Each structure stands twice: as C-alpha cells, then as structure tokens.
Amino acid sequence: MFSQTATHTTLLARVSAGTDAAAWVEFCDRYGELIRSFCKRQGLQSADIDDVQQDVLLALTKSMPGFVYDPTKGRFRGYLKTIVLHAIYRRSCQKRGEQRLPDIEQTRAQADSDTNAETHWEAEWRQYHLRRAMLVIESEFSETDREAFEQYAVSARAPAEVASDLGISVESVYQAKSRLLKRLSALIEQQVAEEG
C-alpha cells in the first residue's frame, strides 16, 4: 500500500533520483491499478494488460531517472496517459504483425483523436482518486460510519433500513454520510492540487 503522506511531486522526485527502490514500489502501488483499470476499460484481455503494464513500467524506468516535473509543461497524468496509450498501441500493432511500430509522436496524434481513450482515462483517473481517498477514510472513520455511508449513499438504501440494520439512529446515518462526503471531497481536492 502506498504512503498517504508522500505528495505526488515528492514521489516523482524520489523516483527520478533513480536510487530509491522504495519510491518505485510506492509508484507502482500508486499507479499500477490505474494503468490496469484503464487497459481493461480499453478492452484488453488479462494477459495483454499484464504486458502493457510491464511495458509502461519499463518505459518509465528508462525515462524517469533525471526526470524533472515541470507543471508548466503539462500534468503528469497526461504524460502517464501518453505512455500507457503508446504501450497499448504498440502492443496492438505487434499482435497484428505490423513491422513498423508507432513512435511517441504518432501515439500523441492518435490519442488526440481517440475520444474514447480520453473519456476512459478521465473516468479511471477519478476512480483512482476515489480509491486513494477511501483508503484514508478506512483509517479515519468507524466501520459503522463507513457501512452507513456505503449502504445509504452508494447503494441507495433507505436511511431507516440502514439504521435498523446497523443498530443506529436515522440521524446517525445522515451524519455519517455528511461527514464522509465532506472528508472525501477534501481528500480528493488535496490529491488533485498535489498533482500540479
């Protein structure tokens, strides 16, 4: 599991130093599921997802040492998306037996015209932030509060049913939802701000 205290920029700096093995582990923990989920949403099969993830991490291993994050040149998420799409497009060309594989500029051009890829990436990026925030929520809120939130806010069960099942008041269900939503919102806002 990744550290909740390491900021995005700090992690990128540690990875780019090239000597911090723990930073790579944290990087893989932090972004591995995002890469896999995006590949799945793009229609890749499990074996291809494994290959693409490996290709992406290999490409990043080569490009990250000496990498200097400059938010004025774009967000890291755009950079990561390009590398993931490049690995997907190259894998697709290889499977079709094409000899000439796309370079990164061809990938950028293809990605710019692929509205599904952009939509899928943004959806997965939002899910990525939600998953990270939920890990913090698990450590900050009681199981009862989390269960009340899940049943009422996510599963849309009636507050009275949730209260009865959990042995709490209806007001407690409302309060749990309110507190968790407020904290989730703050956590996600903080994560997005850290991205640059």
SVG drawing of the C-alpha trace seen along z (x, -y; Angstrom):
<svg xmlns="http://www.w3.org/2000/svg" viewBox="-37 -27 58 41">
<polyline fill="none" stroke="black" stroke-width="0.4" points="0.0,0.0 1.3,-3.5 2.0,-6.2 -0.7,-8.8 1.8,-11.4 4.1,-11.4 2.9,-14.0 2.7,-13.4 5.6,-15.8 7.8,-14.4 7.2,-10.9 8.2,-11.9 11.3,-13.5 12.3,-10.4 11.6,-8.1 13.6,-10.4 16.6,-10.2 16.9,-6.6 18.3,-5.3 15.2,-4.9 13.8,-1.4 11.0,-2.1 9.9,-5.0 9.5,-2.7 7.4,-0.3 5.3,-3.2 5.0,-4.4 3.8,-1.0 1.4,-0.7 0.0,-4.1 -0.3,-3.9 -0.4,-0.2 -4.1,0.2 -4.8,-2.9 -2.9,-1.5 -4.6,1.9 -8.1,0.4 -7.6,-1.8 -6.3,1.1 -9.4,3.2 -11.7,0.3 -9.9,0.1 -10.9,3.7 -7.6,5.5 -7.6,9.1 -5.8,10.0 -2.6,11.2 -2.3,8.1 -3.0,5.9 -0.1,7.6 2.2,7.0 1.1,3.4 1.7,2.7 5.1,4.2 5.9,2.2 4.7,-1.0 6.8,-0.4 9.8,0.5 9.4,-2.7 9.1,-4.8 12.1,-3.0 14.1,-4.3 12.6,-7.8 12.2,-8.7 15.9,-8.9 16.7,-12.6 13.0,-13.4 12.2,-16.9 8.5,-17.5 7.5,-20.9 3.8,-21.6 4.0,-24.4 4.7,-21.7 1.6,-19.7 0.3,-17.4 1.9,-14.1 -1.4,-12.4 -1.2,-13.5 2.4,-12.2 1.4,-8.9 -1.7,-8.6 0.5,-9.0 3.0,-6.3 0.1,-3.9 -1.6,-4.6 1.8,-4.2 2.2,-0.8 -1.3,0.2 -0.9,-0.9 2.4,0.8 1.1,4.0 -1.9,3.8 0.4,3.3 2.6,6.2 -0.4,8.5 -1.4,7.6 2.1,8.5 3.0,4.9 6.7,4.3 6.5,0.6 5.5,-0.3 4.2,-3.8 6.6,-6.3 5.5,-8.6 4.5,-11.5 2.2,-9.1 0.8,-8.0 0.1,-11.6 -1.7,-12.3 -3.7,-9.1 -4.6,-9.8 -5.8,-13.4 -8.3,-11.9 -9.4,-9.0 -12.2,-10.4 -13.0,-7.1 -9.4,-6.9 -9.7,-10.4 -13.1,-9.6 -11.8,-6.3 -8.6,-7.9 -10.5,-10.6 -13.0,-8.1 -10.2,-6.0 -8.3,-9.0 -11.4,-10.0 -11.7,-6.4 -8.0,-6.4 -8.5,-9.5 -11.6,-8.0 -9.8,-4.7 -6.9,-6.7 -9.3,-8.8 -11.2,-5.7 -8.0,-4.2 -7.7,-7.3 -11.4,-7.1 -10.9,-3.5 -8.4,-4.6 -10.3,-7.7 -13.9,-6.5 -15.5,-3.7 -16.7,-0.6 -20.3,-1.6 -20.0,-5.0 -18.4,-3.5 -21.1,-0.9 -23.8,-3.5 -22.3,-5.6 -21.9,-2.6 -25.5,-1.4 -27.1,-4.8 -25.0,-7.0 -23.6,-4.3 -26.3,-1.6 -29.2,-4.0 -30.9,-2.1 -33.5,-3.9 -32.0,-5.6 -34.4,-3.9 -33.4,-0.4 -29.7,-1.2 -30.3,-2.5 -32.2,0.6 -29.6,3.0 -26.7,1.2 -28.5,0.6 -28.0,-3.2 -30.4,-6.2 -31.5,-7.5 -29.8,-10.8 -26.5,-8.9 -26.9,-7.6 -27.4,-11.1 -24.4,-12.4 -22.1,-9.5 -23.0,-10.3 -22.4,-14.0 -19.0,-13.6 -17.7,-11.0 -18.7,-13.1 -17.1,-16.2 -13.9,-14.3 -13.8,-12.5 -14.3,-15.9 -11.4,-17.4 -9.1,-14.5 -9.8,-14.4 -9.3,-18.2 -6.0,-17.8 -4.8,-15.0 -5.7,-16.9 -3.9,-20.0 -0.8,-17.9 -0.8,-16.7 0.1,-20.1"/>
</svg>
